[in-house]
Amino acid sequence: MSSVAASAIRHLEKMVEKIKTGIVVFSRNPPKLLEYIMVKTVIVSDKAEEAIVVMIKKFTNLMAMLQRSLSRSILLASLWFGLLFTMALLLLAVIYSIG
């Protein structure tokens, strides 16, 4: 491996450590400024991604509760309708047999 490639890999490893720790120093030196911007961008996007995942999990939990509630109400409604329909047919059969 050439010394340029090794130097680039060492620099990237340092940036990964800075991203993991979240500590980066602001400097007016252009390479340090770019490094600061890159590290902060990664940190902010990571936190934004975590917030989005938490919001989506809460939303899916609410939708699951709604689905359970709807399935229970649909089940009860179909049972009640079945009971009422059976009673109506029975009433019609009684009326037809009498009359």
C-alpha positions as CSV (number, residue, x, y, z in Angstrom):
1,M,0.0,0.0,0.0
2,S,1.4,3.4,-0.9
3,S,2.0,6.0,1.8
4,V,-0.7,8.3,0.3
5,A,-3.4,5.5,0.6
6,A,-2.2,4.7,4.1
7,S,-2.4,8.4,5.1
8,A,-5.9,8.7,3.6
9,I,-7.0,5.6,5.5
10,R,-5.5,6.9,8.8
11,H,-7.3,10.2,8.2
12,L,-10.6,8.4,7.6
13,E,-10.1,6.3,10.8
14,K,-9.6,9.5,12.8
15,M,-12.8,11.0,11.3
16,V,-14.7,7.8,12.2
17,E,-13.5,8.2,15.8
18,K,-14.6,11.8,15.8
19,I,-18.0,10.8,14.6
20,K,-18.3,8.1,17.2
21,T,-17.3,10.4,20.1
22,G,-19.1,13.4,18.7
23,I,-16.1,15.7,19.5
24,V,-14.7,17.8,16.7
25,V,-12.9,21.1,16.9
26,F,-14.0,24.1,14.7
27,S,-11.1,25.7,12.8
28,R,-10.7,28.3,10.1
29,N,-8.3,26.0,8.3
30,P,-10.1,24.8,5.2
31,P,-9.4,21.1,5.6
32,K,-10.3,21.2,9.3
33,L,-13.4,23.2,8.4
34,L,-14.5,20.6,5.8
35,E,-13.8,17.9,8.3
36,Y,-15.9,19.7,10.9
37,I,-18.8,20.1,8.5
38,M,-18.6,16.4,7.4
39,V,-18.5,15.1,11.0
40,K,-21.4,17.4,12.2
41,T,-23.5,16.5,9.1
42,V,-23.1,12.8,9.9
43,I,-23.9,13.3,13.6
44,V,-27.0,15.5,12.9
45,S,-28.3,13.0,10.2
46,D,-27.8,10.1,12.6
47,K,-29.9,11.9,15.3
48,A,-32.5,12.8,12.7
49,E,-32.7,9.2,11.6
50,E,-33.2,8.0,15.2
51,A,-36.0,10.6,15.7
52,I,-37.7,9.5,12.5
53,V,-37.5,5.8,13.5
54,V,-39.0,6.6,17.0
55,M,-41.8,8.5,15.4
56,I,-42.5,5.7,12.9
57,K,-42.5,3.1,15.7
58,K,-45.1,5.2,17.7
59,F,-47.2,5.6,14.6
60,T,-47.1,1.9,13.8
61,N,-48.1,1.1,17.5
62,L,-51.1,3.5,17.1
63,M,-52.1,1.9,13.8
64,A,-51.9,-1.6,15.4
65,M,-54.1,-0.5,18.3
66,L,-56.6,0.9,15.8
67,Q,-56.5,-2.3,13.8
68,R,-57.2,-4.4,16.9
69,S,-60.1,-2.1,17.9
70,L,-61.6,-2.2,14.4
71,S,-61.3,-6.0,14.2
72,R,-63.1,-6.4,17.5
73,S,-65.9,-4.0,16.5
74,I,-66.3,-5.6,13.1
75,L,-66.5,-9.0,14.8
76,L,-69.1,-7.9,17.3
77,A,-71.1,-6.1,14.6
78,S,-71.2,-9.2,12.4
79,L,-72.3,-11.3,15.4
80,W,-75.1,-8.9,16.2
81,F,-76.2,-8.7,12.6
82,G,-76.2,-12.5,12.4
83,L,-78.3,-12.7,15.5
84,L,-80.8,-10.1,14.3
85,F,-81.0,-11.7,10.9
86,T,-81.7,-15.1,12.4
87,M,-84.4,-13.7,14.6
88,A,-86.0,-11.9,11.7
89,L,-86.0,-15.1,9.6
90,L,-87.4,-17.0,12.6
91,L,-90.1,-14.3,13.0
92,L,-91.0,-14.5,9.3
93,A,-91.2,-18.3,9.5
94,V,-93.5,-18.1,12.5
95,I,-95.7,-15.5,10.8
96,Y,-95.8,-17.5,7.5
97,S,-96.7,-20.7,9.3
98,I,-99.5,-19.0,11.3
99,G,-101.0,-17.1,8.4
